Amino acid sequence: MRAAVGTGMGRVRSGAGRLRAGLRGVFRITVARLRRRPTGRELTAGVIGLLVVAFLGGGLAQLRVDTGIDSFLPAGDPVLGSLDAKANAFGGDPVVVLLQSPQPRGLLHGDQLSEVLRLEGNLSKLPDVAEVYGPGTALNQIALSARNLVAQISGRRDALRQAAVDQAKAGGAPDAAAAAAGDAALTGFDRRYGSLLVGALPAGLPTLSNDRFIDSVVFGGTDQVRPQWSAIVPNPATVAVLIRPRAELDQGGTSRLVDSVNAAVSTSGLPTSKVTVSGVPAVTASLTDQVQREFPLLGALALLAVAALYVLVPWSARRRDRWRPLVTTLIGTALTLAGFGWTGRPVSLGIVAFLPILLGIGSDFPLYIAQPARRRRVLVAALAAAVGFGALAVSPLPFVRELGIALAAGIVVTAGVALVLRRWLDVLEPTTTGPAWVLPRPRRRSWWIRVPAAVLALGLAAGGWAALPSLPVQADPETLASGLPALDQARDTEQVLGASGEVNIMLRGPDVLTPAALAWSRHAEDLVAQDYGDRMHPITTASSLLGFLGANPTAEQIQAAADLLPSYLASAVIQPDRRSSIGVFGVELQDLGQQSALIDGLRAHLPPPPPGYTSDVVGLPVAAARAYDVVSSGRVLLNVLAVVVAGLVLLIGLRERRDAVRGVLTVVLSTGWVLGLAWLLSGSLNPLTMAIGALTTATGCEFAVMLAEARRGRRPWLLRSVALAVSAAVLGYLALAASDLAVLRQFGLLLALGVVTSAAAAVVVVEALMPPTEAEIPAGPAGAGRGGPTVGRLTAWWPGTRRTRRRRDRGSDLGRRIPGGRGPAEESDRGAATLPESDDVVITRV
């Protein structure tokens, strides 16, 4: 035992000695290099490296995430312009704060209403707040107006009586007759305004501390809230505070506003049983937080998966070199993101999918460039993939368009970095151990196999393309945003308020407080209540604010009422210059298809506005419905455009024109198949998966071009690279399945299916549907028959395939490249090596 321990300790000391010796050697080499005067090339490389690092650091530091609602709406559309005009006049969609009390009227009686008023005042002082509407401020304004109105009525009454008395005395009437004349002058006045005074007397003094006054105004002497108060007092135990942000507030400001609202509510000290902060700004702020969390996590997951694949699969002889294509891709990805940062433009929801997609596909091209293959074909395939992604730039949705532009730029930048670092990548040596991966010769199949296979493949693809225009678009917010924490709060708010969104009927003209304009607003409100009352309900309208004037008020009465109406309440629906007014109607969360039908029906049935006036239906639900219509109608164009532009790039860039046809046919087949799978599996698409053709174009063109090159040049290592690229793309896309957002999960799974169908379609096109011409088929040995013997299949691509030699194959072009060797000068700029002239190939599985 002592001997064993001594031996073990000796080994430890020996290992420690070797470690110290190694460290000393590294130190000596480092010191020697530092003392050596650098060459001009080294200095140039160092300066370039420092500039790149500075560019990356500065750009990534400025990168911002913005998932504001504008990124989901059609940019430049007139509907979005109307929404902006409404926001400029009346503020944006509100942040909604629901305060629930354990007791009915608990927040409306005693000192609690004053605390609610104080909270509303603190919220109104927050930056970027346009207006705050709540029960405290509204009741306080009504109390002030009521006191002013009573004072004005009393003063007017006294002045009218005194004027009549003075006039009678001036005519010589005695005091008794003058007093009688004064009383007679009040008869008409008391008949008109006496009811207001009498109604105010039982409630007592109009102040917030008078519970009887509050109950008379809000409840009208009953146990139910009056309809006109339902927006800010939805039930006796709940009050709502609406915080409207200023127009054109970016997502960063919105997130800060929501955080400030949460902080103000939490420190208010109100005795609440439940507090809910919701609304469109709160949902978008939550989405931004989710994107910022998932962006690095999903990117890291995709990086780990792709890195494990590159390291564990023996595609290169030296394991330490297998990192090089992935490092090249990371540099290209970082440069692309830094470019977005330097432009000052924030990135939106699509950036979450950017990293997994680019890591999965972008790493293919450094891998191909590192292989002994013609670089022209690699660059043309990369450009075709870039324009396929770039076709998303025609999408009307900014976040889809941004994803396409970012992916296109990422592919181009990554390919450019790979070219710059090609000498660094050239050290990669195909593995010499394990499978030889020799590409088999094609054989001629009988027509009764090829024709049915071609018909089946084309039929399935045609069915998928035919289903594209009719596939429903799943645009239900509850489904797409499933997993977002703020969505649960939005549902709670909708249950309490009966709505989670606002639709506005807007009237513009020279004066929206004329009798004709007010009558039109009342007519529009009645139409909504009659035809759409089950899906919309009024919150605040100009006609409801002035409803106490009766059915046909005169211009003088409207003017007098407008002067008495608190500006705080009037500004919610009437612009101060009286050139525009809105009716605010609440709508529930619903599928955008149903919402679009509702908006179209409402717009069609609105009464014609008075001469000189214009009317419109505006609001966020209207813009979202418009986005749904635009995206749904343009889905075929988006997918076809990607195929056409990628095909043109292949046709112009490739010397072998038939490879361009193969690439286009591969994309057509793979897109049709994946659309058919989407129809079978889910029966619908979402705003991201509608562009599956544009995304499948990138992989389809790449796989078809590289497989055709592998067959033509009999390059087994290129086959292995294609197999590796397929696996990397699938793993990168599957990383999106870990997202908490349903729309990204569906997107990632469908993209992974698209990669598989692209690879299958490329095999079908190259092997069966479009076999090589006689000029492309190597001459076989004498007596081998036309095209020579077949010695394997394209399916034997993955490591674990062992090939042994059986037949002779002299006189063929098998002697081009072997694992560990280099190809002919006319096909590559690397050295040449030949395959031994003995033994043909047969495949066996390990």
C-alpha positions in Angstrom: 0.0 0.0 0.0 2.9 2.4 0.8 4.4 1.6 -2.6 1.1 2.4 -4.3 0.8 5.7 -2.3 4.4 6.5 -3.1 3.8 5.8 -6.8 0.7 8.0 -6.8 2.5 10.9 -5.1 5.3 10.5 -7.6 2.8 10.8 -10.4 1.3 13.9 -8.8 4.7 15.5 -8.4 5.6 14.6 -12.0 2.4 16.1 -13.3 2.9 19.2 -11.3 6.4 19.5 -12.6 5.2 19.2 -16.2 2.6 21.9 -15.5 5.1 24.3 -14.1 7.4 23.6 -17.0 4.6 24.2 -19.5 3.7 27.5 -17.8 7.3 28.6 -17.8 7.5 27.8 -21.5 4.4 29.8 -22.3 5.8 32.7 -20.2 9.1 32.7 -22.1 7.4 32.6 -25.4 5.1 35.5 -24.5 8.0 37.6 -23.2 10.0 36.8 -26.3 7.1 37.9 -28.6 6.6 41.1 -26.6 10.3 41.9 -26.9 10.3 41.2 -30.6 9.5 44.2 -32.8 6.2 43.6 -34.5 6.1 43.4 -38.3 4.0 45.8 -40.4 1.4 43.1 -41.1 1.1 42.4 -37.4 0.6 46.1 -36.6 -2.0 46.4 -39.3 -3.9 43.4 -37.9 -3.7 44.8 -34.4 -5.1 48.1 -35.5 -7.9 46.5 -37.4 -8.6 44.3 -34.4 -8.9 47.3 -32.1 -11.2 49.1 -34.5 -13.4 46.0 -34.7 -13.5 45.7 -30.9 -14.4 49.4 -30.6 -17.1 49.1 -33.2 -18.6 46.0 -31.4 -18.4 47.6 -28.0 -19.9 50.9 -29.0 -22.7 49.3 -31.2 -23.7 46.7 -28.7 -23.8 49.3 -25.9 -26.3 51.3 -27.9 -28.5 48.3 -28.8 -32.1 48.9 -27.5 -35.1 46.7 -27.5 -38.5 48.2 -28.4 -41.6 46.1 -28.5 -43.9 49.1 -28.7 -47.3 48.7 -30.4 -46.0 50.5 -33.5 -43.8 47.5 -34.3 -47.0 45.4 -34.7 -48.9 47.8 -36.9 -48.6 48.5 -40.6 -46.2 51.4 -41.0 -47.3 54.3 -43.2 -50.9 53.1 -43.3 -53.6 55.9 -43.0 -55.2 54.0 -40.1 -52.0 54.3 -38.1 -51.9 58.0 -39.0 -55.5 58.5 -37.6 -54.4 56.7 -34.5 -51.5 59.1 -34.1 -53.7 62.1 -34.6 -56.1 60.8 -31.9 -53.2 60.2 -29.5 -51.9 63.8 -30.1 -55.3 65.2 -29.3 -56.4 63.1 -26.4 -53.4 61.0 -25.3 -52.5 57.4 -25.9 -54.1 54.2 -24.7 -54.2 54.4 -20.9 -52.5 52.5 -18.2 -55.3 51.1 -16.1 -55.0 50.8 -12.4 -57.8 48.8 -10.6 -58.1 49.4 -6.9 -60.4 46.9 -5.1 -61.6 47.4 -1.6 -62.7 44.7 0.8 -65.9 46.7 1.6 -68.4 48.1 -0.9 -67.8 51.9 -1.3 -64.8 51.5 0.9 -62.6 53.7 -1.4 -65.4 56.3 -2.0 -66.3 57.2 1.6 -64.5 58.9 4.4 -60.9 59.9 4.1 -60.2 57.1 1.5 -61.6 59.1 -1.4 -59.2 61.9 -0.5 -56.3 59.4 -0.5 -57.5 58.3 -4.0 -57.4 61.9 -5.1 -53.9 62.3 -3.7 -52.8 59.2 -5.7 -54.3 60.6 -8.8 -52.4 63.9 -8.2 -49.1 62.0 -7.8 -49.7 60.0 -11.0 -50.5 63.2 -12.9 -47.0 64.6 -12.0 -45.2 61.6 -13.4 -43.1 62.3 -16.6 -44.7 61.6 -19.9 -48.3 61.6 -18.5 -50.8 63.5 -20.6 -53.8 63.2 -18.4 -55.1 61.1 -15.4 -58.8 60.2 -15.0 -60.1 58.8 -11.8 -63.0 59.0 -9.4 -61.2 61.3 -6.9 -60.4 64.1 -9.5 -63.8 63.7 -11.3 -65.8 64.0 -8.1 -63.7 66.9 -6.9 -64.2 68.7 -10.1 -68.0 68.0 -10.0 -68.1 69.2 -6.4 -66.3 72.5 -7.4 -68.6 72.9 -10.4 -71.7 72.2 -8.3 -70.7 74.8 -5.8 -69.9 77.3 -8.5 -73.2 76.5 -10.2 -75.2 76.9 -7.1 -73.4 80.2 -6.4 -74.0 81.4 -9.9 -77.7 80.4 -9.8 -78.2 82.1 -6.4 -76.3 85.2 -7.5 -78.3 85.3 -10.8 -81.5 84.8 -8.9 -80.8 87.6 -6.5 -79.6 89.9 -9.3 -82.8 89.2 -11.3 -85.1 89.9 -8.3 -83.2 93.1 -7.4 -83.4 94.4 -11.0 -87.2 93.8 -11.0 -87.6 95.6 -7.6 -85.4 98.6 -8.8 -87.4 98.9 -12.0 -90.7 98.9 -10.1 -89.5 101.6 -7.6 -88.2 103.7 -10.4 -91.7 103.6 -11.8 -93.1 105.0 -8.6 -94.4 101.7 -7.1 -94.6 101.4 -3.3 -92.4 98.9 -1.5 -95.0 96.2 -1.3 -95.7 96.4 -5.0 -92.0 96.5 -5.8 -91.4 93.3 -3.7 -94.3 91.6 -5.5 -92.8 92.6 -8.9 -89.5 91.0 -7.8 -91.2 87.8 -6.7 -93.0 87.6 -10.1 -89.7 88.0 -12.0 -88.4 84.9 -10.2 -91.3 82.6 -11.3 -89.8 81.6 -14.7 -86.3 81.4 -13.3 -87.3 79.1 -10.4 -89.2 76.9 -12.8 -86.0 76.4 -14.8 -83.3 76.1 -12.1 -85.2 75.4 -9.0 -85.0 71.6 -9.5 -81.2 71.8 -9.5 -81.2 73.6 -6.2 -83.8 71.3 -4.6 -81.9 68.2 -5.9 -78.7 69.4 -4.3 -80.2 70.2 -0.9 -80.9 66.6 0.3 -77.3 65.6 -0.6 -75.9 68.5 1.4 -72.8 70.4 0.7 -71.0 69.2 -2.5 -67.6 68.1 -1.0 -65.5 64.9 -1.0 -66.1 64.5 2.7 -69.8 64.4 2.2 -70.7 60.7 1.7 -74.3 61.6 0.8 -73.1 63.9 -2.0 -70.8 61.1 -3.4 -73.6 58.5 -3.2 -76.1 60.8 -5.0 -73.6 61.5 -7.8 -72.2 58.1 -8.4 -75.1 55.8 -7.3 -78.1 58.1 -7.7 -79.7 56.8 -4.5 -79.4 53.2 -5.5 -77.0 50.3 -4.9 -75.8 50.3 -8.5 -73.3 52.6 -10.2 -74.7 54.9 -12.8 -73.7 53.9 -16.3 -71.8 57.1 -17.0 -69.5 56.3 -14.1 -68.7 52.7 -15.0 -65.4 53.5 -16.7 -63.8 54.7 -13.4 -66.2 53.1 -10.8 -66.9 49.7 -12.4 -68.6 48.4 -9.2 -69.2 49.6 -5.6 -66.0 47.9 -4.4 -63.7 48.9 -7.2 -62.3 52.2 -8.6 -60.3 52.6 -11.7 -57.6 55.2 -12.5 -56.7 55.8 -16.2 -53.3 57.2 -16.9 -53.0 58.4 -20.5 -49.4 58.8 -21.7 -48.3 61.5 -24.0 -48.3 60.9 -27.7 -45.2 59.4 -29.5 -43.8 58.0 -26.2 -41.2 55.4 -27.1 -41.1 51.9 -25.5 -38.3 52.9 -23.1 -40.4 55.8 -21.7 -43.5 53.5 -21.6 -41.7 50.9 -19.5 -40.4 53.6 -17.1 -43.9 55.1 -16.9 -45.4 51.7 -16.0 -42.7 51.1 -13.4 -43.4 54.6 -11.9 -47.2 53.8 -11.8 -46.5 50.6 -9.9 -44.3 52.4 -7.5 -46.8 55.2 -6.8 -49.6 52.7 -6.3 -47.6 50.5 -3.9 -46.7 53.5 -1.7 -50.1 55.1 -1.7 -51.2 53.3 1.5 -54.7 52.7 0.3 -56.5 49.8 2.1 -57.0 47.6 -1.0 -57.5 43.9 -1.2 -56.2 43.7 -4.8 -54.3 46.0 -7.1 -54.1 45.4 -10.9 -52.0 47.5 -13.3 -52.9 46.7 -16.9 -53.7 48.3 -20.2 -51.9 48.3 -23.6 -48.8 50.1 -22.3 -48.4 47.7 -19.4 -48.7 44.7 -21.8 -46.1 46.1 -24.2 -43.8 46.9 -21.2 -44.2 43.3 -20.0 -43.4 42.1 -23.5 -40.3 44.2 -23.7 -39.1 42.7 -20.4 -39.8 39.2 -21.6 -37.9 39.9 -24.8 -34.9 41.3 -23.0 -34.8 38.2 -20.8 -35.3 35.7 -23.6 -33.0 37.3 -26.1 -29.7 36.2 -24.4 -31.2 33.0 -23.0 -32.5 31.6 -26.3 -29.3 32.8 -28.0 -27.2 31.0 -25.5 -29.3 27.9 -25.8 -28.9 27.9 -29.6 -25.2 28.6 -29.2 -24.7 25.6 -26.8 -26.6 23.3 -29.0 -24.8 24.2 -32.2 -21.4 24.3 -30.5 -22.0 20.8 -29.1 -22.9 19.6 -32.6 -19.8 21.1 -34.1 -17.4 19.8 -31.4 -18.8 16.3 -31.0 -19.4 15.4 -34.6 -16.0 14.3 -36.1 -16.2 16.4 -39.3 -12.6 17.7 -38.8 -9.5 15.9 -37.9 -8.6 18.2 -35.0 -11.3 18.8 -32.4 -9.8 22.1 -31.4 -10.3 23.4 -34.9 -14.0 22.6 -35.0 -14.8 25.9 -33.2 -13.6 28.0 -36.0 -16.7 28.2 -38.2 -18.8 28.9 -35.1 -16.5 31.7 -33.9 -16.6 33.2 -37.4 -20.4 33.2 -37.2 -20.4 34.8 -33.7 -18.2 37.6 -35.1 -20.6 38.2 -38.0 -23.6 38.1 -35.6 -22.0 40.6 -33.2 -21.1 42.9 -36.1 -24.7 42.8 -37.3 -26.2 43.6 -33.9 -23.6 46.3 -33.4 -24.6 47.8 -36.7 -28.2 48.1 -35.5 -26.9 49.7 -32.3 -24.9 52.3 -34.3 -27.9 53.2 -36.5 -29.8 54.2 -33.3 -32.8 52.1 -34.3 -34.2 49.9 -31.6 -34.8 46.2 -32.3 -38.2 44.6 -31.7 -39.7 41.2 -31.1 -38.1 39.7 -34.1 -34.6 40.0 -32.5 -35.4 37.1 -30.2 -35.6 34.8 -33.2 -32.6 36.5 -34.9 -29.8 34.8 -32.8 -31.1 31.2 -33.0 -31.8 31.5 -36.7 -28.4 33.1 -37.6 -26.5 30.7 -35.4 -28.2 27.8 -37.1 -27.9 28.9 -40.7 -25.1 31.5 -40.7 -22.6 28.9 -39.4 -23.1 26.9 -42.6 -21.2 29.2 -44.9 -17.9 29.5 -42.9 -18.1 25.7 -42.8 -18.4 25.5 -46.5 -15.7 28.0 -47.1 -13.4 25.9 -44.9 -14.0 22.9 -47.1 -12.2 22.2 -50.5 -15.1 23.5 -52.6 -15.6 26.2 -55.1 -16.2 29.4 -53.1 -18.2 31.0 -55.9 -21.0 28.6 -55.3 -20.8 29.1 -51.6 -21.1 32.8 -51.9 -23.9 32.6 -54.4 -25.8 30.3 -52.1 -25.2 32.7 -49.2 -26.5 35.6 -51.3 -29.6 33.6 -52.3 -30.2 32.9 -48.6 -29.8 36.6 -47.8 -32.3 37.8 -50.5 -34.7 35.1 -49.3 -34.6 36.5 -45.9 -34.6 40.0 -47.3 -37.9 39.4 -49.0 -39.5 39.9 -45.5 -38.6 43.5 -46.0 -41.9 43.9 -48.0 -44.0 42.8 -45.0 -46.2 45.6 -43.7 -45.4 44.6 -40.1 -42.3 46.4 -38.8 -41.1 43.5 -36.5 -41.3 41.0 -39.4 -39.6 43.4 -41.8 -36.9 44.0 -39.2 -36.3 40.3 -38.7 -35.8 39.8 -42.5 -33.4 42.7 -42.8 -31.4 41.6 -39.8 -31.1 38.0 -41.1 -30.1 39.2 -44.6 -27.5 41.5 -43.2 -26.3 38.8 -40.8 -25.8 36.2 -43.6 -23.9 38.7 -45.8 -21.7 39.9 -42.9 -21.0 36.4 -41.7 -20.0 35.3 -45.2 -17.8 38.4 -45.5 -16.1 37.6 -42.2 -15.5 34.0 -43.4 -13.8 35.3 -46.5 -11.6 37.7 -44.5 -10.6 34.8 -42.2 -10.3 32.2 -44.9 -6.7 31.6 -44.2 -7.6 30.9 -40.6 -10.3 28.6 -41.7 -8.1 26.8 -44.3 -6.3 24.9 -41.5 -9.3 22.7 -41.1 -8.6 19.2 -42.2 -11.4 16.7 -43.0 -11.1 13.7 -40.7 -9.1 10.8 -42.0 -10.5 8.3 -39.5 -14.0 6.9 -39.6 -16.2 7.1 -42.7 -14.8 7.9 -46.1 -18.1 9.5 -47.2 -17.5 8.9 -50.9 -20.4 10.2 -52.9 -22.1 7.4 -54.9 -22.6 7.4 -58.6 -26.1 8.1 -59.7 -28.0 5.2 -61.3 -30.8 5.4 -63.7 -34.1 4.4 -62.2 -37.0 2.9 -64.0 -39.7 5.2 -65.1 -42.3 3.4 -63.0 -40.4 4.5 -59.8 -39.3 8.0 -60.9 -42.6 9.2 -62.3 -44.8 8.2 -59.3 -42.3 9.7 -57.0 -42.2 13.0 -58.9 -46.0 13.1 -59.1 -46.3 12.4 -55.3 -43.7 15.1 -54.4 -45.3 17.7 -56.7 -48.8 16.8 -55.6 -48.0 17.2 -51.9 -46.3 20.6 -52.6 -49.1 21.8 -54.8 -51.6 20.9 -52.0 -49.6 23.0 -49.5 -49.3 26.0 -51.8 -53.1 25.7 -52.6 -53.9 25.8 -48.9 -51.8 28.9 -48.3 -54.5 31.5 -49.3 -57.2 29.8 -47.3 -55.3 28.9 -44.1 -56.7 30.9 -41.2 -54.4 33.3 -39.5 -54.3 32.7 -35.7 -54.2 36.2 -34.4 -56.0 35.8 -31.1 -54.0 37.8 -28.6 -54.7 35.3 -25.8 -53.2 32.5 -27.9 -50.2 34.4 -29.3 -49.2 36.0 -26.0 -49.9 32.9 -23.9 -47.3 32.8 -21.1 -46.9 36.6 -20.9 -47.6 37.6 -17.2 -49.4 40.8 -18.2 -51.9 38.9 -20.2 -53.5 37.5 -17.0 -53.8 41.0 -15.6 -55.4 42.1 -18.9 -58.0 39.4 -18.5 -58.7 40.4 -14.9 -59.2 44.0 -16.1 -61.5 43.0 -18.8 -63.7 41.0 -16.4 -64.0 44.0 -14.1 -64.4 46.8 -16.7 -66.0 44.7 -19.4 -63.4 45.8 -21.9 -59.7 45.8 -22.5 -59.4 48.1 -25.5 -60.8 51.3 -26.8 -62.5 52.0 -30.1 -63.1 55.7 -30.8 -65.6 57.3 -33.1 -64.0 60.6 -34.1 -65.7 63.6 -35.5 -63.7 66.5 -37.0 -65.1 69.9 -38.2 -65.2 73.6 -37.6 -67.1 73.2 -34.2 -68.1 69.9 -32.7 -70.4 71.5 -30.2 -73.0 72.8 -32.6 -76.6 71.3 -32.4 -76.0 69.3 -35.6 -72.7 67.9 -34.5 -74.1 66.9 -31.1 -77.1 65.3 -32.7 -74.8 63.2 -35.0 -72.7 62.1 -32.0 -75.9 61.0 -30.2 -77.1 59.2 -33.3 -73.8 57.3 -33.6 -73.9 56.3 -29.9 -77.5 55.0 -30.3 -76.4 53.0 -33.4 -73.6 51.3 -31.4 -75.9 50.5 -28.6 -78.5 49.0 -30.9 -76.4 47.0 -33.4 -73.2 46.3 -31.5 -74.2 46.5 -27.9 -73.1 42.9 -27.3 -69.5 43.6 -28.4 -69.1 47.3 -27.6 -70.3 49.6 -24.8 -69.9 53.3 -24.4 -67.4 54.7 -21.9 -67.4 58.4 -22.5 -68.9 60.5 -25.3 -69.6 64.1 -25.9 -73.4 63.5 -26.1 -73.4 61.7 -22.7 -71.5 64.6 -21.0 -74.2 67.0 -22.3 -77.1 64.6 -22.0 -78.7 66.8 -19.3 -79.5 69.4 -22.0 -82.2 67.1 -23.5 -82.8 65.9 -27.0 -82.7 69.2 -29.0 -80.6 71.8 -27.2 -80.1 75.2 -28.8 -76.7 76.6 -29.6 -77.0 79.0 -26.6 -77.8 76.2 -24.2 -74.9 74.1 -25.5 -72.5 77.1 -25.1 -73.7 77.7 -21.5 -73.4 74.0 -20.6 -69.9 73.8 -22.1 -68.9 76.8 -20.0 -70.1 75.2 -16.9 -68.7 71.7 -17.7 -65.3 71.1 -16.0 -62.5 71.2 -18.5 -61.0 68.2 -16.8 -64.0 66.1 -17.9 -64.6 67.8 -21.2 -61.0 67.4 -22.4 -61.4 63.6 -22.3 -63.7 63.7 -25.4 -63.6 67.3 -26.7 -60.5 69.0 -27.9 -60.0 72.5 -26.4 -60.3 74.2 -29.8 -63.6 72.3 -30.4 -62.4 71.0 -33.8 -62.6 67.3 -32.9 -64.4 65.0 -30.5 -64.4 61.3 -29.8 -66.7 58.8 -28.4 -64.9 56.2 -26.4 -66.3 52.6 -26.6 -64.9 49.6 -24.8 -64.2 46.3 -26.7 -63.0 42.9 -25.4 -60.0 40.9 -26.4 -60.9 38.9 -29.5 -59.5 37.3 -32.6 -58.3 39.9 -35.1 -60.5 38.4 -37.8 -63.6 39.0 -35.8 -62.4 42.4 -34.7 -61.8 43.4 -38.4 -65.3 42.4 -39.3 -66.7 44.4 -36.4 -64.7 47.5 -37.4 -65.8 47.2 -41.0 -69.4 46.8 -40.1 -69.3 49.8 -37.7 -67.6 52.0 -40.3 -70.1 51.1 -43.0 -73.2 51.8 -40.8 -72.2 55.1 -39.3 -74.5 57.9 -40.3 -73.1 60.5 -42.7 -71.6 63.4 -40.8 -73.0 67.0 -41.1 -71.8 69.0 -44.1 -68.3 70.2 -43.6 -67.5 67.5 -41.1 -65.6 64.2 -41.4 -66.0 61.0 -39.3 -63.8 58.0 -38.8 -63.4 54.9 -36.5 -59.9 55.0 -34.9 -58.1 53.3 -32.1 -55.6 50.5 -31.5 -58.0 47.7 -32.2 -58.8 49.4 -35.5 -55.1 49.5 -36.4 -54.6 45.9 -35.3 -57.5 44.8 -37.5 -56.0 46.7 -40.4 -52.7 45.0 -39.9 -54.5 41.6 -39.9 -56.2 42.4 -43.2 -52.9 43.6 -44.9 -50.9 40.7 -43.7 -53.6 38.1 -44.7 -54.0 39.5 -48.2 -50.2 39.7 -48.8 -49.1 36.2 -47.6 -48.9 34.7 -51.1 -46.9 37.6 -52.5 -44.5 37.5 -49.7 -43.7 33.8 -50.1 -43.6 33.9 -53.9 -41.4 36.9 -54.0 -38.8 35.2 -51.8 -38.6 32.2 -54.2 -38.4 34.5 -57.3 -35.6 36.8 -56.0 -33.5 33.8 -54.7 -34.0 32.0 -58.0 -32.7 35.1 -59.9 -29.6 35.2 -57.7 -28.9 31.6 -58.4 -29.5 32.0 -62.1 -27.2 35.0 -62.4 -24.5 33.8 -60.1 -24.1 30.1 -60.9 -22.4 28.9 -64.0 -24.5 25.8 -64.0 -27.9 27.1 -64.8 -29.6 23.8 -64.0 -28.5 24.2 -60.4 -30.5 27.4 -60.2 -33.6 25.4 -61.4 -32.8 22.7 -58.9 -32.7 25.3 -56.1 -36.0 26.9 -57.1 -37.7 23.5 -57.4 -36.3 22.5 -54.0 -37.7 25.7 -52.4 -41.1 25.2 -54.1 -41.3 21.6 -52.9 -40.1 22.2 -49.3 -42.4 25.3 -48.8 -45.4 23.4 -50.1 -44.6 20.4 -47.8 -44.2 22.6 -44.7 -47.4 24.4 -45.5 -49.1 21.1 -45.8 -47.7 20.0 -42.5 -48.9 23.3 -40.9 -52.4 22.7 -42.2 -52.4 19.1 -40.9 -50.8 19.9 -37.5 -52.4 23.1 -36.5 -54.7 24.1 -39.3 -53.6 27.8 -39.1 -50.7 30.2 -39.4 -49.6 33.2 -37.3 -48.1 36.5 -38.3 -44.6 35.0 -38.3 -45.2 31.6 -39.9 -47.1 33.2 -42.8 -43.7 34.0 -44.2 -42.4 30.4 -43.9 -41.7 30.4 -47.7 -39.2 33.3 -47.3 -37.5 31.5 -44.5 -37.5 28.1 -46.2 -36.0 29.7 -49.3 -32.6 30.2 -47.5 -32.2 26.6 -46.5 -33.7 25.1 -49.7 -31.4 27.0 -52.1 -28.3 26.3 -49.9 -28.9 22.5 -49.7 -29.8 22.1 -53.3 -26.7 24.0 -54.6 -24.3 22.3 -52.2 -25.7 18.8 -52.9 -25.4 19.4 -56.6 -21.8 20.5 -56.1 -21.1 17.4 -54.0 -22.5 15.1 -56.7 -20.7 16.8 -59.5 -17.4 16.9 -57.8 -17.8 13.7 -55.8 -16.8 15.5 -52.6 -17.7 13.4 -49.6 -16.6 16.0 -47.1 -19.1 18.5 -48.7 -21.9 15.9 -48.1 -20.9 15.8 -44.5 -20.9 19.6 -44.3 -24.4 19.6 -45.7 -25.6 17.1 -43.1 -23.9 19.1 -40.4 -25.6 22.3 -41.7 -29.0 20.6 -41.6 -28.5 19.5 -38.0 -27.2 22.9 -36.9 -30.2 24.7 -38.5 -32.7 22.3 -36.8 -31.1 22.7 -33.4 -30.9 26.5 -33.8 -34.6 26.7 -34.7 -35.6 24.3 -31.9 -34.1 26.7 -29.4 -37.1 29.0 -30.1 -39.3 26.2 -28.7 -38.0 27.1 -25.2 -39.6 30.6 -25.4 -42.5 31.5 -23.1 -44.2 33.3 -26.0 -46.5 31.0 -28.0 -45.9 32.8 -31.2 -42.1 32.1 -31.0 -42.6 28.5 -30.0 -44.8 27.9 -33.1 -42.4 29.7 -35.2 -39.4 27.7 -34.1 -41.1 24.3 -34.5 -42.4 25.1 -38.0 -38.9 26.4 -39.0 -37.3 23.2 -37.9 -39.8 21.3 -40.0 -38.9 23.6 -42.8 -35.3 22.7 -42.6 -36.1 19.0 -42.6 -38.4 19.4 -45.7 -35.7 21.5 -47.4 -33.1 18.7 -47.0 -35.6 16.1 -48.1 -36.6 18.2 -51.1 -33.0 18.7 -52.1 -32.3 15.0 -52.0 -35.4 14.3 -54.1 -34.5 17.0 -56.7 -30.9 16.0 -57.0 -31.4 12.3 -56.8 -34.7 11.5 -58.4 -36.6 14.4 -60.0 -33.7 16.0 -61.8 -30.9 13.5 -62.3 -27.6 14.6 -63.7 -27.0 14.7 -67.4 -24.7 12.3 -69.2 -22.0 14.9 -69.1 -22.2 15.0 -65.3 -22.0 11.3 -64.9 -18.5 9.9 -64.6 -17.5 7.1 -67.0 -17.5 3.7 -65.3 -15.3 0.7 -66.0 -15.7 -1.3 -69.1 -18.9 -3.4 -69.0 -20.3 -1.5 -66.1 -23.2 -0.3 -68.1 -24.3 3.2 -68.9 -23.4 5.6 -66.1 -21.3 3.0 -64.3 -22.1 1.0 -61.2 -23.8 2.5 -58.2 -21.8 2.1 -55.1 -24.0 3.8 -52.5 -26.8 6.3 -51.7 -27.0 9.9 -50.7 -28.6 8.8 -47.4 -25.3 7.7 -46.1 -24.2 11.1 -44.9 -23.9 10.9 -41.2 -20.9 9.8 -39.1 -21.1 6.2 -38.2 -21.1 5.0 -41.9 -18.1 2.9 -42.7 -17.1 2.3 -46.3 -14.9 -0.6 -47.4 -13.5 -1.1 -50.9 -14.8 -3.8 -53.2 -14.7 -3.1 -56.9 -12.0 -1.4 -59.0 -13.0 2.0 -60.4 -10.1 3.0 -62.7 -10.6 5.7 -65.2 -13.3 7.5 -63.1 -13.1 10.8 -61.4 -13.2 9.3 -57.9 -9.6 10.4 -57.6 -10.4 14.0 -56.8 -10.4 14.6 -53.1 -10.2 12.3 -50.2 -10.5 13.1 -46.5 -7.4 14.8 -45.5 -6.4 15.6 -49.1 -6.9 18.6 -51.3 -8.7 19.0 -54.6 -7.5 19.9 -58.1 -6.4 23.4 -58.8 -9.1 24.0 -61.4 -11.8 23.5 -58.7 -10.0 25.0 -55.7 -7.0 27.1 -54.8 -5.7 24.3 -52.6 -3.3 21.4 -53.4 -4.2 18.1 -55.2 -4.4 14.6 -53.9 -5.8 11.4 -55.6 -7.6 8.4 -54.4 -5.8 5.1 -54.6 -6.7 3.2 -57.7 -8.1 0.1 -56.1 -11.3 -1.0 -54.5 -14.7 0.5 -55.1 -17.0 1.5 -52.3 -19.7 -0.3 -50.4 -21.5 1.0 -47.3 -21.9 -0.8 -44.0 -23.3 0.7 -40.7 -21.2 0.7 -37.6 
